């Protein structure tokens, strides 16, 4: 089946999200006294983006303090729900269960897409295997294939590296590559993209997956359905494992939080996104008729 670009869907979504005034007004909050501190928690994939943005923003705004922590997408969203974070970094969409929990806590998660990413599938550089189709990839990760010889590689045991279930990268990979099936029980579970990179680099029979921005020269990224994981193929939606990256806030961002997210979505902010190895959003997405900065 031909894969459609996800960018028209993002554009349509953004038009609906930001230009339907009644819907936006319904979730907007009374503006509290503007805080000079921002707490960000969540996705390790988004961590380098959040860190560099925080550094640059604080450099331009000396009176503002921003704390950035990882822990995984699930941790970030849970922190937003229990009101210990102003921004939840997430490399996957918030779940219906989390939305119900948020509602019970009086929190209205608001979706801010700040960049695009591709989940790169990587192997040890010595591996002769250069490409997978999605059927082969699913077979490896669900346990139907256990030796590289079975899928055109050398006679060597496959060592499957995966992420923990609190990871947004894990959930996105399970959805996009595994059609929701569970990862094989003997997979080595890791806590971060960097650990995946290091483990695959040190293990000749290994296969792993990680955000494009974390791919190093110590591993080899393979093609999926004969398509390389590059910024261009992610931007076009051709790469099968492409995904948006989110910063969730409690309602439409206000005050200092709004200024910070606007900075990320500015031209300078999106250049920093690209510098970190991710894919900047090429459309103007954050203009809102409810705002006074039109």
N, C-alpha and C positions, 0 to 999 in steps of 0.2 A: 504493500500500500504506500502511495506517495506521501511523504511527510510534508505537511504544510508548515510554512514559516510561522513561528509563534509571535512575531512582531506585529502583524495585523491585529492579533487578539489582544496584545498589550495595548496597542493604540486605541482599540475600541474600548477596552476596559478603562483606560485612563480618561477617555472622553466622557464616559458615563460617570466615572468616579468623581471627576473634578469639575464637571460642568453642569451637573444636575443640582442646582442650588438647594432645593428642598431636602434632598437626601443628605447633603453635606451639613446643612443647618441642623438637621435632626440629631447628628452625632457630635456636633460641636459643643464644647464645654464652656462654662463661664470662665473667663480668664482669671487665674489666681495671680497673686503677687508674683512677678517674674523671678524665678530662681536663677542664681548664677552658677549652679552646679548641674551637671548631667551625669547620670549613671547609665552605662551601656553594658549589657550582658548578652552572651549567646554564642552564636555560631563561630567555630574556629576557622571556617572558610572565610567569613567576612572580617575576622579579627584584624588582618593587616590593613584592610580598607579603613575600618573604624579607628585604628591606631594612628595612621598617618593623617586622617581627617581631623582627629582630635588634636594632634600636635599642631597642625597648620591653623586650625580654628582658634586654639588657645594663644598661638603666637600673634594672631591678629586681634584677639580680644583678651587682654591681659587680666581682666577682672573675672573671667569665666574659668571654671575648673571642670574637667571631664575625666571620669573614671571609666576605663575600658577593661572588661573581663571576658574570657572565653567560657568554656564549659559545655558548649553544644547548643543547638537550636532549641531543644526541649527545655534546657535550663533557662535560656533567655526568655522564652515565652512564659514559663512558670514564674519567672521573676517579675515580668510585666503584670501578670495576673495577681501576684501577691504584693504588688506595688513596691518592690525593692529595686526596680529598674525603671528608668524613664523611656529607654529604647531597648527593644528586644531584637537582636540580630538573628535572622533565620535564613538558612539556605533552602528552606522548603516552606510551603504554604501552611498556615495555621490549620489545625485539624478541627472538625466539628466538635469533638469532645472538648478541646481546649477553648473553643468559642463558648460552649456551655458553661465551663468553669469560670471563664472571664465574666460572663453575664451574672453568674452567682456572686461574683466579687465586686460587681458594679464597675467593671472595666469594659471599654468598647475598643477592641483592637482595630487599629487603622493601618492599612497596608500601604507602605511606601516602597515602591520598587526603586532601588538605587543603582543597580548594575545587572549585567548578565554574566553567566558563567557556564562552562562546560565541564562535565565530569569526565576527566581523562582516564582511560584504562591503561595501566602501565605494567611492564614486565621488566625483568633483568635485561640489561643491554646484550648479554650473550645469547638470549633466546632468539631462535631463528623465526619464530612466529611474529608476523608483522601486522596481521589484521584478524578480526573476528566479524562474523555476522551476529546479529542479536540472538539467534538460536544457539550458537556455540557458546556465547557469553553466558546465557541463562543456564545452559547445561553444566558449565564449569561451576558456576556459583550455587547451583542447587544440588550438586553432587552427582549428577548423571555421568559426568566425565571426570576422571581422576588422574589421567596421564596425558602429557602433552602429545604423545604419539597418536592418540585417538583423534586429534584435531589438526594434524599436519605438522606437529612439532617433533622434538627429539624424544627418545624413550626416557622420560624423567617424570617423577611424581609432581603433580601440580600442588603448590602451596598457596592456598587461597587466603588473601588478606582482606578483611572487611572492617567496617567501622561499627562502633557501639550503637545501640538502638536509640540513644538520645540525640544522635547526630542527624542533622538535616540532610547531610550528604548521603547517609545511609538510606534515609527514607526516600529521597529523590532517586537514588540508584535503584532501590527496590521497586519503585513505581515505573521508572523509565526503562530499566533493563530487565527486570525480573518479573514484570507483570504482577507484582504484589506477592510473589512466592518468597518463602523464607530462605535465607542463606544457609548453606550446608552446616551441620553441627560441628564439623572439625575445622572450620575456618578460624584463623587467628584474628581476634578482635582487638582493634587498636583505638586509641582515644583521640587521635588528631590526624590531619592531613600530613603533617611533617613526619609523624611516626610511620605512616604508610610509605612515604617516600624513602625513608631510611631503611625500613625492613625489606622492601622490594629490592633496593640497591644492594643489600647484603645477602640476598637469597636467590641463587640462580634459578630455582624452579618456581619463583613466586609470581603472583598476579595480584594487582591491587587497583584501587580507583581513588582519585583525589581531584580537587578543584584545579582548573587549568593554571591558576597562579602559583600553585605549589609544585608543578612539574619541574624537575631539575635535570641536569645533564647526566646525573647518575642513574637515571632510569630511562626506559624507552616507551614512549606513548605509541599505542597501536591504533590503526584505523578501525572504525566501527562501520559496518556496511560499506566499506571502502571509502569512508569519509574521514579525513583527519580532523582532530580536535584543534581548531584554530579560531582566532578571533573572528575571522570572516565567516566561517561556517557556523559559528555560534550566533553571530549577529543575524545571519540570513535564516537561521532555524534549520539548516540542512543537517547539522550534526545531531544525531539521534538523542544524545544525552545532554541537551542544552536546558538551562533553567534560569529563572529570575532569582535575584538575591533581594531579600526584604529587610527593612527596618520597620518593626511594628511599634506604634505609639498608642497611648490611651486616648482615643479620639483624634480629631484633626490636630496635628502638632501646633502648639502655641508658644509664644515667647521665645526663650533661648533655644528650646528644642526645635522649634520651627526654623529659627535662623540657622541652626546647625545642619538640618536636613536640606534646607534651601542651598546652603553652601556646597553640600555633597552633590546636589543636582545642578550646580552652576557649571559653566564651562571649565573653570579652574578645577573644581572638584572632580568632574568627569575625566579630566586629563590625569589627575592623580589615580583614579580608578584604573585607567589604562596603564599607567606606570607600574602599578602593582600586579600587572599581568591579567587583569580581568577585562570585561568588555563594557565600555561606557554606553549609556543610553543615548541614542542619536536623535531623539525627538524631544521637543519641549513638553514635559509632562506635568509640571508642577504649578501651573497657573490656575488659580482658583478664584471664581467670582466673589467668594465670600471674603477674600482678603483685601486689605487696604494697600497692597503693594502692586496693584495692577499696572 
